[in-house]
Amino acid sequence: MAIDDFTNEELLAYIDERLPVGRATELERQLRLSTPLLQRVIQLMQSVEHGEVTLGAMWRRGRWSCPPRAVWAGFLDGRLGDGLSQYLRFHLETAGCRLCEACVRDLNRGGATEGEDRVQKIFQSSTGALQSRH
Ligand SMILES: [Zn+2]
């Protein structure tokens, strides 16, 4: 199956958790392998936030613009560029999304023995990086 086999509509449905399970599983598998696909997902999320795409369901479900778990996995793996990583850090730290914080902690717990420490390091280093921009 080709990497670009997913339409924007499908990616938006995935972000909105409306994609059928089988298709979502396949997408998550490809997200682990394909950084460009991961970037497409985040860019679509950004375009939604900027009002370029209208998705009523995103407002209704009450946690608008939370990146899917597979996107956070890519973030932790360091597979995203500066701009996209900054967007995710903003969501996590400035917006202070507790759901995503829990998701990131959970991902770390599964991937590293000292999960909590690793989360702290990510928070500290990225906070420093944001402050140094001003
Ligand atoms: Zn969130």
Backbone and ligand atoms as CSV (ligand in chain L), in Angstrom:
chain,resi,resn,atom,element,x,y,z
A,1,MET,N,N,0.845,-1.200,0.000
A,1,MET,CA,C,0.000,0.000,0.000
A,1,MET,C,C,0.881,1.251,0.000
A,2,ALA,N,N,0.583,2.167,-0.869
A,2,ALA,CA,C,1.442,3.340,-1.014
A,2,ALA,C,C,1.266,4.296,0.171
A,3,ILE,N,N,2.325,5.033,0.425
A,3,ILE,CA,C,2.322,5.975,1.537
A,3,ILE,C,C,1.233,7.041,1.351
A,4,ASP,N,N,1.056,7.493,0.105
A,4,ASP,CA,C,0.099,8.586,-0.115
A,4,ASP,C,C,-1.295,8.043,-0.426
A,5,ASP,N,N,-1.549,6.862,0.056
A,5,ASP,CA,C,-2.825,6.211,-0.184
A,5,ASP,C,C,-3.953,6.858,0.622
A,6,PHE,N,N,-3.613,7.639,1.609
A,6,PHE,CA,C,-4.620,8.268,2.460
A,6,PHE,C,C,-4.972,9.667,1.944
A,7,THR,N,N,-6.251,9.918,1.814
A,7,THR,CA,C,-6.692,11.244,1.386
A,7,THR,C,C,-6.684,12.189,2.597
A,8,ASN,N,N,-6.736,13.491,2.307
A,8,ASN,CA,C,-6.819,14.467,3.399
A,8,ASN,C,C,-8.068,14.239,4.239
A,9,GLU,N,N,-9.146,13.835,3.573
A,9,GLU,CA,C,-10.393,13.590,4.303
A,9,GLU,C,C,-10.201,12.453,5.312
A,10,GLU,N,N,-9.456,11.435,4.890
A,10,GLU,CA,C,-9.218,10.320,5.802
A,10,GLU,C,C,-8.327,10.739,6.973
A,11,LEU,N,N,-7.331,11.552,6.663
A,11,LEU,CA,C,-6.438,12.002,7.736
A,11,LEU,C,C,-7.199,12.863,8.728
A,12,LEU,N,N,-8.073,13.718,8.219
A,12,LEU,CA,C,-8.899,14.547,9.114
A,12,LEU,C,C,-9.836,13.674,9.945
A,13,ALA,N,N,-10.370,12.650,9.318
A,13,ALA,CA,C,-11.246,11.732,10.052
A,13,ALA,C,C,-10.458,11.026,11.155
A,14,TYR,N,N,-9.209,10.701,10.861
A,14,TYR,CA,C,-8.357,10.065,11.871
A,14,TYR,C,C,-8.102,11.015,13.041
A,15,ILE,N,N,-7.755,12.269,12.717
A,15,ILE,CA,C,-7.519,13.273,13.757
A,15,ILE,C,C,-8.763,13.416,14.627
A,16,ASP,N,N,-9.894,13.311,13.987
A,16,ASP,CA,C,-11.173,13.488,14.679
A,16,ASP,C,C,-11.708,12.175,15.255
A,17,GLU,N,N,-10.888,11.137,15.146
A,17,GLU,CA,C,-11.252,9.814,15.670
A,17,GLU,C,C,-12.526,9.260,15.052
A,18,ARG,N,N,-12.716,9.539,13.777
A,18,ARG,CA,C,-13.888,9.024,13.077
A,18,ARG,C,C,-13.511,7.986,12.025
A,19,LEU,N,N,-12.215,7.739,11.873
A,19,LEU,CA,C,-11.758,6.788,10.855
A,19,LEU,C,C,-12.043,5.360,11.333
A,20,PRO,N,N,-12.583,4.515,10.449
A,20,PRO,CA,C,-12.856,3.121,10.846
A,20,PRO,C,C,-11.597,2.448,11.407
A,21,VAL,N,N,-11.782,1.566,12.357
A,21,VAL,CA,C,-10.663,0.992,13.109
A,21,VAL,C,C,-9.602,0.364,12.211
A,22,GLY,N,N,-10.032,-0.432,11.239
A,22,GLY,CA,C,-9.078,-1.110,10.368
A,22,GLY,C,C,-8.198,-0.128,9.614
A,23,ARG,N,N,-8.834,0.902,9.118
A,23,ARG,CA,C,-8.121,1.934,8.359
A,23,ARG,C,C,-7.201,2.733,9.285
A,24,ALA,N,N,-7.674,3.020,10.477
A,24,ALA,CA,C,-6.868,3.774,11.440
A,24,ALA,C,C,-5.633,2.981,11.847
A,25,THR,N,N,-5.796,1.684,11.985
A,25,THR,CA,C,-4.665,0.828,12.347
A,25,THR,C,C,-3.606,0.857,11.257
A,26,GLU,N,N,-4.073,0.770,10.004
A,26,GLU,CA,C,-3.148,0.824,8.873
A,26,GLU,C,C,-2.445,2.188,8.829
A,27,LEU,N,N,-3.213,3.246,9.068
A,27,LEU,CA,C,-2.620,4.587,9.057
A,27,LEU,C,C,-1.556,4.717,10.147
A,28,GLU,N,N,-1.861,4.213,11.343
A,28,GLU,CA,C,-0.889,4.307,12.442
A,28,GLU,C,C,0.376,3.516,12.134
A,29,ARG,N,N,0.199,2.408,11.451
A,29,ARG,CA,C,1.365,1.619,11.048
A,29,ARG,C,C,2.242,2.456,10.101
A,30,GLN,N,N,1.587,3.124,9.151
A,30,GLN,CA,C,2.346,3.923,8.184
A,30,GLN,C,C,2.948,5.170,8.825
A,31,LEU,N,N,2.259,5.702,9.830
A,31,LEU,CA,C,2.786,6.885,10.520
A,31,LEU,C,C,4.098,6.569,11.225
A,32,ARG,N,N,4.242,5.322,11.657
A,32,ARG,CA,C,5.497,4.931,12.302
A,32,ARG,C,C,6.643,4.856,11.299
A,33,LEU,N,N,6.291,4.623,10.048
A,33,LEU,CA,C,7.314,4.433,9.017
A,33,LEU,C,C,7.559,5.692,8.212
A,34,SER,N,N,6.555,6.539,8.111
A,34,SER,CA,C,6.627,7.655,7.184
A,34,SER,C,C,6.559,9.004,7.883
A,35,THR,N,N,7.687,9.694,7.926
A,35,THR,CA,C,7.688,11.033,8.509
A,35,THR,C,C,6.895,12.025,7.651
A,36,PRO,N,N,6.978,11.955,6.321
A,36,PRO,CA,C,6.153,12.879,5.516
A,36,PRO,C,C,4.655,12.735,5.804
A,37,LEU,N,N,4.215,11.508,6.011
A,37,LEU,CA,C,2.794,11.293,6.323
A,37,LEU,C,C,2.455,11.918,7.676
A,38,LEU,N,N,3.366,11.757,8.626
A,38,LEU,CA,C,3.198,12.352,9.951
A,38,LEU,C,C,3.105,13.876,9.828
A,39,GLN,N,N,3.945,14.430,8.994
A,39,GLN,CA,C,3.938,15.880,8.803
A,39,GLN,C,C,2.641,16.343,8.154
A,40,ARG,N,N,2.113,15.510,7.236
A,40,ARG,CA,C,0.831,15.861,6.615
A,40,ARG,C,C,-0.274,15.950,7.661
A,41,VAL,N,N,-0.281,14.987,8.590
A,41,VAL,CA,C,-1.308,14.980,9.635
A,41,VAL,C,C,-1.237,16.265,10.452
A,42,ILE,N,N,-0.024,16.638,10.850
A,42,ILE,CA,C,0.118,17.827,11.701
A,42,ILE,C,C,-0.212,19.090,10.912
A,43,GLN,N,N,0.203,19.124,9.646
A,43,GLN,CA,C,-0.106,20.302,8.842
A,43,GLN,C,C,-1.613,20.461,8.659
A,44,LEU,N,N,-2.304,19.354,8.527
A,44,LEU,CA,C,-3.769,19.420,8.444
A,44,LEU,C,C,-4.355,19.953,9.744
A,45,MET,N,N,-3.793,19.514,10.871
A,45,MET,CA,C,-4.270,20.009,12.167
A,45,MET,C,C,-4.056,21.504,12.275
A,46,GLN,N,N,-2.905,21.960,11.790
A,46,GLN,CA,C,-2.620,23.390,11.838
A,46,GLN,C,C,-3.591,24.168,10.958
A,47,SER,N,N,-3.902,23.616,9.790
A,47,SER,CA,C,-4.819,24.318,8.891
A,47,SER,C,C,-6.215,24.371,9.492
A,48,VAL,N,N,-6.567,23.338,10.278
A,48,VAL,CA,C,-7.853,23.360,10.974
A,48,VAL,C,C,-7.857,24.482,12.006
A,49,GLU,N,N,-6.761,24.583,12.754
A,49,GLU,CA,C,-6.686,25.615,13.794
A,49,GLU,C,C,-6.733,27.002,13.205
A,50,HIS,N,N,-6.184,27.164,12.017
A,50,HIS,CA,C,-6.171,28.482,11.386
A,50,HIS,C,C,-7.461,28.772,10.633
A,51,GLY,N,N,-8.409,27.886,10.748
A,51,GLY,CA,C,-9.716,28.143,10.153
A,51,GLY,C,C,-9.788,27.859,8.668
A,52,GLU,N,N,-8.758,27.207,8.127
A,52,GLU,CA,C,-8.778,26.905,6.707
A,52,GLU,C,C,-9.652,25.694,6.410
A,53,VAL,N,N,-9.868,24.893,7.408
A,53,VAL,CA,C,-10.733,23.731,7.268
A,53,VAL,C,C,-11.793,23.834,8.369
A,54,THR,N,N,-13.025,23.600,8.005
A,54,THR,CA,C,-14.079,23.647,9.008
A,54,THR,C,C,-14.459,22.238,9.424
A,55,LEU,N,N,-14.356,21.971,10.699
A,55,LEU,CA,C,-14.722,20.657,11.205
A,55,LEU,C,C,-15.536,20.834,12.479
A,56,GLY,N,N,-16.852,20.835,12.307
A,56,GLY,CA,C,-17.722,21.037,13.463
A,56,GLY,C,C,-17.502,20.016,14.541
A,57,ALA,N,N,-17.181,18.800,14.131
A,57,ALA,CA,C,-17.005,17.715,15.097
A,57,ALA,C,C,-15.843,17.998,16.036
A,58,MET,N,N,-14.827,18.704,15.538
A,58,MET,CA,C,-13.674,19.003,16.378
A,58,MET,C,C,-14.077,19.872,17.557
A,59,TRP,N,N,-15.001,20.775,17.328
A,59,TRP,CA,C,-15.472,21.631,18.418
A,59,TRP,C,C,-16.367,20.837,19.342
A,60,ARG,N,N,-17.219,20.031,18.748
A,60,ARG,CA,C,-18.219,19.324,19.547
A,60,ARG,C,C,-17.605,18.349,20.534
A,61,ARG,N,N,-16.524,17.713,20.133
A,61,ARG,CA,C,-16.006,16.655,21.003
A,61,ARG,C,C,-15.238,17.225,22.195
A,62,GLY,N,N,-14.992,18.529,22.187
A,62,GLY,CA,C,-14.491,19.175,23.391
A,62,GLY,C,C,-12.999,19.085,23.627
A,63,ARG,N,N,-12.284,18.427,22.775
A,63,ARG,CA,C,-10.822,18.523,22.882
A,63,ARG,C,C,-10.251,18.709,21.487
A,64,TRP,N,N,-10.536,19.885,21.033
A,64,TRP,CA,C,-10.175,20.288,19.691
A,64,TRP,C,C,-8.667,20.297,19.507
A,65,SER,N,N,-8.246,19.747,18.383
A,65,SER,CA,C,-6.860,19.850,17.927
A,65,SER,C,C,-5.856,19.019,18.722
A,66,CYS,N,N,-6.297,18.047,19.505
A,66,CYS,CA,C,-5.335,17.164,20.154
A,66,CYS,C,C,-4.704,16.240,19.111
A,67,PRO,N,N,-3.380,16.242,19.027
A,67,PRO,CA,C,-2.728,15.347,18.071
A,67,PRO,C,C,-2.977,13.889,18.445
A,68,PRO,N,N,-3.174,13.041,17.449
A,68,PRO,CA,C,-3.320,11.604,17.722
A,68,PRO,C,C,-2.043,11.050,18.358
A,69,ARG,N,N,-2.223,9.943,19.046
A,69,ARG,CA,C,-1.106,9.296,19.755
A,69,ARG,C,C,0.093,9.021,18.843
A,70,ALA,N,N,-0.182,8.582,17.622
A,70,ALA,CA,C,0.917,8.260,16.695
A,70,ALA,C,C,1.762,9.495,16.389
A,71,VAL,N,N,1.124,10.666,16.428
A,71,VAL,CA,C,1.858,11.908,16.182
A,71,VAL,C,C,2.791,12.215,17.354
A,72,TRP,N,N,2.290,12.000,18.576
A,72,TRP,CA,C,3.155,12.209,19.749
A,72,TRP,C,C,4.326,11.240,19.733
A,73,ALA,N,N,4.081,10.016,19.261
A,73,ALA,CA,C,5.166,9.039,19.169
A,73,ALA,C,C,6.256,9.558,18.238
A,74,GLY,N,N,5.855,10.142,17.116
A,74,GLY,CA,C,6.821,10.713,16.179
A,74,GLY,C,C,7.561,11.895,16.778
A,75,PHE,N,N,6.835,12.684,17.563
A,75,PHE,CA,C,7.438,13.826,18.265
A,75,PHE,C,C,8.525,13.345,19.229
A,76,LEU,N,N,8.211,12.311,20.004
A,76,LEU,CA,C,9.173,11.789,20.985
A,76,LEU,C,C,10.364,11.145,20.303
A,77,ASP,N,N,10.130,10.585,19.127
A,77,ASP,CA,C,11.216,9.956,18.379
A,77,ASP,C,C,12.113,10.989,17.702
A,78,GLY,N,N,11.705,12.240,17.763
A,78,GLY,CA,C,12.494,13.282,17.121
A,78,GLY,C,C,12.398,13.259,15.609
A,79,ARG,N,N,11.263,12.788,15.091
A,79,ARG,CA,C,11.132,12.667,13.638
A,79,ARG,C,C,10.485,13.891,13.007
A,80,LEU,N,N,10.143,14.890,13.809
A,80,LEU,CA,C,9.452,16.063,13.268
A,80,LEU,C,C,10.413,17.237,13.156
A,81,GLY,N,N,10.147,18.106,12.218
A,81,GLY,CA,C,10.973,19.304,12.055
A,81,GLY,C,C,10.698,20.304,13.162
A,82,ASP,N,N,11.503,21.378,13.193
A,82,ASP,CA,C,11.386,22.380,14.259
A,82,ASP,C,C,9.991,22.999,14.326
A,83,GLY,N,N,9.466,23.370,13.164
A,83,GLY,CA,C,8.172,24.047,13.146
A,83,GLY,C,C,7.068,23.171,13.701
A,84,LEU,N,N,7.047,21.933,13.288
A,84,LEU,CA,C,6.004,21.013,13.739
A,84,LEU,C,C,6.185,20.664,15.214
A,85,SER,N,N,7.436,20.475,15.625
A,85,SER,CA,C,7.698,20.180,17.035
A,85,SER,C,C,7.246,21.342,17.906
A,86,GLN,N,N,7.474,22.553,17.430
A,86,GLN,CA,C,7.090,23.733,18.194
A,86,GLN,C,C,5.570,23.808,18.344
A,87,TYR,N,N,4.892,23.433,17.287
A,87,TYR,CA,C,3.429,23.405,17.338
A,87,TYR,C,C,2.958,22.436,18.418
A,88,LEU,N,N,3.599,21.276,18.483
A,88,LEU,CA,C,3.206,20.269,19.477
A,88,LEU,C,C,3.580,20.714,20.892
A,89,ARG,N,N,4.753,21.337,21.032
A,89,ARG,CA,C,5.150,21.834,22.348
A,89,ARG,C,C,4.177,22.900,22.828
A,90,PHE,N,N,3.744,23.738,21.900
A,90,PHE,CA,C,2.776,24.771,22.257
A,90,PHE,C,C,1.522,24.116,22.825
A,91,HIS,N,N,1.061,23.099,22.155
A,91,HIS,CA,C,-0.153,22.401,22.597
A,91,HIS,C,C,0.051,21.804,23.993
A,92,LEU,N,N,1.216,21.241,24.215
A,92,LEU,CA,C,1.495,20.530,25.462
A,92,LEU,C,C,1.787,21.503,26.601
A,93,GLU,N,N,2.589,22.506,26.339
A,93,GLU,CA,C,3.103,23.346,27.423
A,93,GLU,C,C,2.347,24.662,27.562
A,94,THR,N,N,2.163,25.360,26.468
A,94,THR,CA,C,1.488,26.655,26.556
A,94,THR,C,C,-0.008,26.469,26.724
A,95,ALA,N,N,-0.586,25.625,25.891
A,95,ALA,CA,C,-2.006,25.327,26.041
A,95,ALA,C,C,-2.229,24.419,27.254
A,96,GLY,N,N,-1.198,23.703,27.642
A,96,GLY,CA,C,-1.259,22.876,28.841
A,96,GLY,C,C,-2.280,21.758,28.775
A,97,CYS,N,N,-2.317,21.067,27.652
A,97,CYS,CA,C,-3.313,20.009,27.481
A,97,CYS,C,C,-2.957,18.805,28.347
A,98,ARG,N,N,-3.808,18.521,29.301
A,98,ARG,CA,C,-3.524,17.429,30.241
A,98,ARG,C,C,-3.726,16.070,29.594
A,99,LEU,N,N,-4.642,16.003,28.659
A,99,LEU,CA,C,-4.868,14.726,27.968
A,99,LEU,C,C,-3.618,14.306,27.211
A,100,CYS,N,N,-3.025,15.259,26.517
A,100,CYS,CA,C,-1.837,14.933,25.730
A,100,CYS,C,C,-0.632,14.720,26.630
A,101,GLU,N,N,-0.582,15.442,27.736
A,101,GLU,CA,C,0.495,15.218,28.688
A,101,GLU,C,C,0.443,13.771,29.182
A,102,ALA,N,N,-0.754,13.307,29.488
A,102,ALA,CA,C,-0.928,11.925,29.938
A,102,ALA,C,C,-0.521,10.946,28.840
A,103,CYS,N,N,-0.869,11.288,27.615
A,103,CYS,CA,C,-0.529,10.438,26.471
A,103,CYS,C,C,0.989,10.337,26.323
A,104,VAL,N,N,1.672,11.481,26.425
A,104,VAL,CA,C,3.125,11.504,26.286
A,104,VAL,C,C,3.780,10.719,27.415
A,105,ARG,N,N,3.262,10.882,28.612
A,105,ARG,CA,C,3.797,10.125,29.747
A,105,ARG,C,C,3.637,8.624,29.514
A,106,ASP,N,N,2.482,8.276,29.011
A,106,ASP,CA,C,2.188,6.873,28.760
A,106,ASP,C,C,3.123,6.304,27.696
A,107,LEU,N,N,3.354,7.060,26.637
A,107,LEU,CA,C,4.263,6.629,25.574
A,107,LEU,C,C,5.668,6.441,26.129
A,108,ASN,N,N,6.070,7.356,26.976
A,108,ASN,CA,C,7.401,7.261,27.559
A,108,ASN,C,C,7.521,6.055,28.471
A,109,ARG,N,N,6.471,5.797,29.204
A,109,ARG,CA,C,6.476,4.676,30.131
A,109,ARG,C,C,6.672,3.362,29.377
A,110,GLY,N,N,6.051,3.296,28.186
A,110,GLY,CA,C,6.162,2.085,27.394
A,110,GLY,C,C,7.500,1.954,26.701
A,111,GLY,N,N,8.158,3.075,26.449
A,111,GLY,CA,C,9.355,3.042,25.611
A,111,GLY,C,C,10.660,3.118,26.369
A,112,ALA,N,N,10.610,3.551,27.624
A,112,ALA,CA,C,11.851,3.727,28.376
A,112,ALA,C,C,11.653,3.279,29.810
A,113,THR,N,N,12.701,2.797,30.437
A,113,THR,CA,C,12.585,2.341,31.811
A,113,THR,C,C,12.398,3.524,32.760
A,114,GLU,N,N,13.047,4.630,32.456
A,114,GLU,CA,C,12.907,5.808,33.298
A,114,GLU,C,C,11.997,6.819,32.610
A,115,GLY,N,N,10.782,6.383,32.364
A,115,GLY,CA,C,9.845,7.198,31.597
A,115,GLY,C,C,9.621,8.578,32.174
A,116,GLU,N,N,9.382,8.646,33.468
A,116,GLU,CA,C,9.079,9.936,34.089
A,116,GLU,C,C,10.250,10.910,33.916
A,117,ASP,N,N,11.445,10.387,34.097
A,117,ASP,CA,C,12.621,11.247,33.942
A,117,ASP,C,C,12.718,11.790,32.529
A,118,ARG,N,N,12.413,10.921,31.579
A,118,ARG,CA,C,12.533,11.340,30.188
A,118,ARG,C,C,11.518,12.441,29.877
A,119,VAL,N,N,10.306,12.302,30.412
A,119,VAL,CA,C,9.311,13.353,30.200
A,119,VAL,C,C,9.823,14.662,30.765
A,120,GLN,N,N,10.368,14.608,31.985
A,120,GLN,CA,C,10.882,15.829,32.600
A,120,GLN,C,C,11.955,16.468,31.727
A,121,LYS,N,N,12.834,15.636,31.191
A,121,LYS,CA,C,13.904,16.178,30.352
A,121,LYS,C,C,13.335,16.854,29.114
A,122,ILE,N,N,12.345,16.221,28.502
A,122,ILE,CA,C,11.746,16.804,27.307
A,122,ILE,C,C,11.106,18.143,27.653
A,123,PHE,N,N,10.401,18.175,28.773
A,123,PHE,CA,C,9.737,19.418,29.178
A,123,PHE,C,C,10.764,20.509,29.433
A,124,GLN,N,N,11.809,20.148,30.165
A,124,GLN,CA,C,12.803,21.154,30.518
A,124,GLN,C,C,13.538,21.665,29.292
A,125,SER,N,N,13.977,20.755,28.430
A,125,SER,CA,C,14.755,21.190,27.279
A,125,SER,C,C,13.912,22.024,26.325
A,126,SER,N,N,12.640,21.637,26.152
A,126,SER,CA,C,11.826,22.379,25.200
A,126,SER,C,C,11.419,23.717,25.791
A,127,THR,N,N,11.215,23.797,27.087
A,127,THR,CA,C,10.905,25.083,27.708
A,127,THR,C,C,12.074,26.022,27.517
A,128,GLY,N,N,13.267,25.513,27.707
A,128,GLY,CA,C,14.454,26.332,27.502
A,128,GLY,C,C,14.564,26.817,26.078
A,129,ALA,N,N,14.257,25.938,25.142
A,129,ALA,CA,C,14.358,26.294,23.726
A,129,ALA,C,C,13.368,27.392,23.376
A,130,LEU,N,N,12.165,27.318,23.953
A,130,LEU,CA,C,11.151,28.329,23.655
A,130,LEU,C,C,11.554,29.674,24.242
A,131,GLN,N,N,12.077,29.636,25.464
A,131,GLN,CA,C,12.448,30.893,26.104
A,131,GLN,C,C,13.603,31.565,25.366
A,132,SER,N,N,14.527,30.761,24.823
A,132,SER,CA,C,15.687,31.360,24.175
A,132,SER,C,C,15.320,32.047,22.867
A,133,ARG,N,N,14.107,31.806,22.390
A,133,ARG,CA,C,13.699,32.475,21.146
A,133,ARG,C,C,13.316,33.923,21.381
A,134,HIS,N,N,13.095,34.304,22.623
A,134,HIS,CA,C,12.630,35.671,22.881
A,134,HIS,C,C,13.773,36.585,23.316
L,1,ZN,ZN,ZN,-4.259,17.739,23.630
